[in-house]
Amino acid sequence: MRPMRNMERRQVTEGKILLAHGSGGGLTHQLVREVFSKHLANPWLDAQEDAAVWQAPHACGRFALTTDSYVVQPLFFPGGDIGKLAVCGTVNDLAMVGAQALYLTAGFILEEGLPVDALERIVCSMAKTAEEAGVQVIAGDTKVVDHGSADQLFINTAGIGTVAPDVHISAGNAQPGDGILLSGPIGLHGMAIMCEREGLGFTWPLQSDCAPLNGLVCTMLAVDTHIHCLRDPTRGGLATTLCELATQSKIQMEIEESSIAIPAGVSAACEMLGLDPLYVANEGILVAIVPPELEASMLASMHAHPLGRNAALIGRVTSSDHARVVLHTTLGARRLLQVLAGEQLPRIC
C-alpha cells in the first residue's frame, strides 16, 4: 500500500477527528491502529473481522458478536432508512463470518425536536427488516440530547449469532488460485444517498441496495462450507474492501474491471460528481473468495437467490508475493487499487 501523503499526515497530527476518519479509508485504518487497537488489543479485536467469533466455555459450538453505529443523513432515502440500515448492517456483519444472526440490541440517541412520527416509521422499518432477516431485537436503550447535538437520530446496535463447527471464514484465508466473486452491482447505496441529500433529480432514479445478506450466505454455505473469505463492501466501497482482504491475507489479486457491474445511473452520477464508483458504499452485496473448485457451484447457488442473481467472477488471487490489488481496466491498462484516502461520502451508514 502507498505511504500516507503529507496532507493526510498533517491532518492526523492536528489532533482532531475529521469526517475522513469515518470514511472506512486510510485515516479510519490509522485511527483504529493508533488509538483503539493500541489500548484494547486482544486476539479477537486484532483479527479485524466484521464480527468476533469465540468458543464459549461449557457450551457447544461457537458464537459471533458484532457492534455498529448508524449515522446516515438523510434518515429516509430511496430503498430504505436508518432503521432498515441498522438491522441489515448488523445482520450482514455476522453473516460475513458465516454466523447465523439470532438477536440484536438497539440503542437510540434522539435529538430534541425529532418528530415522533418519523421515529415510529424508523422503528416499524426495523421491525419489518428484522422479521425478514429472521432475528429479534431483544434489548435496547434510549437517550435524548439537546437540539443540535445528534443530527436528529443515531442508532447503535449489537448482534449475536452462532457459527457452525465446520465454518471457518476469515479475511486472512485467501490463497493463490482462489476465485473472487461479487454478488451484484456496485455503488447503488452511496449514490442513492448522495442524490437524495443533494436533491439531484436524474431521469434514472437510484435506489439503495440495502438488504440483509444472511439468506444469501446460508444458500452459499449449503453448497459448501469451505468459503475462504466474505466481506460486504460498505464504507470505502469495493476497492477498499479488496485492499483490506489483500492486506489481511497477504496476497495479490487481479481484478477484471469489465466483470464488475456498475449500473448506468451510478456511472453517470459518479461521472457528474467526479467520484469513482469503486469507492462508493454498498449495503446489499458481498465479496466471496472461494477455492477454484467451488467457483461454478457457488456462483450457481448465488444466482438462485434474489440477492445474488447478478453474481459474477470478477478476478482471482494470483500470488502471495505482494499484498496488493491490480485492476485490469476496460482500456487495457493496469491500475493499482488503494484504500480510500480521505472522505468521499459522509454520513452514509
Sequence and secondary structure as in RCSB ss.txt:
>XXXX:A:sequence
MRPMRNMERRQVTEGKILLAHGSGGGLTHQLVREVFSKHLANPWLDAQEDAAVWQAPHACGRFALTTDSYVVQPL
FFPGGDIGKLAVCGTVNDLAMVGAQALYLTAGFILEEGLPVDALERIVCSMAKTAEEAGVQVIAGDTKVVDHGSA
DQLFINTAGIGTVAPDVHISAGNAQPGDGILLSGPIGLHGMAIMCEREGLGFTWPLQSDCAPLNGLVCTMLAVDT
HIHCLRDPTRGGLATTLCELATQSKIQMEIEESSIAIPAGVSAACEMLGLDPLYVANEGILVAIVPPELEASMLA
SMHAHPLGRNAALIGRVTSSDHARVVLHTTLGARRLLQVLAGEQLPRIC
>XXXX:A:secstr
     HHHHHHHHTTS  GGGGSSSHHHHHHIIIIIHHHH  HHHHT  SSEEEE TT SSEEEEEEEEE  SSS
EETTEEHHHHHHHHHHHHHHTTTEEEEEEEEEEEEETT  HHHHHHHHHHHHHHHHHHT EEEEEEEEEE TTSS
SSEEEEEEEEEEE TT    TT   TT EEEE S SSHHHHHHHHHHHT   SS         HHHHHHHHHH S
   EEE   TTHHHHHHHHHHHHHT EEEEEGGGS   HHHHHHHHHHT  GGGS  SS  EEEE GGGHHHHHH
HHHTSGGGTT EEEEEEEESS  EEEEE TTS EEEE    S SSSS  
